[in-house]
Amino acid sequence: MRDLANNVAAVQAVAPAVLAATNTSAAIDLQGFESAAVIINTGAIVSAGDFTAKLQESDTTTGGDFTDVVAANLVGSFPASLVADSVVKVGYVGSKRYLRTVITKNSGTSIAAGAVILKGDAHSRPVA
């Protein structure tokens, strides 16, 4: 069967917006799922902006408990800098319960961006 929609859950981590500062998403709970991926969609970048993205993980929702996901727990990698009008997809194979995205403003004015975390391999299907 080719249906993907009933086998994954899409959770908005960052609502599409013009980001003029570093954005850290809320914690996304992976309970009930065995895999995940983050998708970042960008639009315009103003004033030669330099923005980077990363994924963080934790066993709790406490902000200070989150740490950067190590490369060994990523399938693919984030670019050195986000570019305008692009899509970045990176898989997660770690074992932590919670994920969050961080889009960091290093320079420039703003970037139009949004992020979605796809949760896959659900314990119970179809996924609502």
Salt bridges, closest charged atoms under 4 A:
ASP29 OD1 - ARG97 NE 2.80
GLU34 OE2 - HIS123 NE2 2.36
ASP59 OD2 - LYS96 NZ 3.22
ASP68 OD1 - LYS54 NZ 3.24
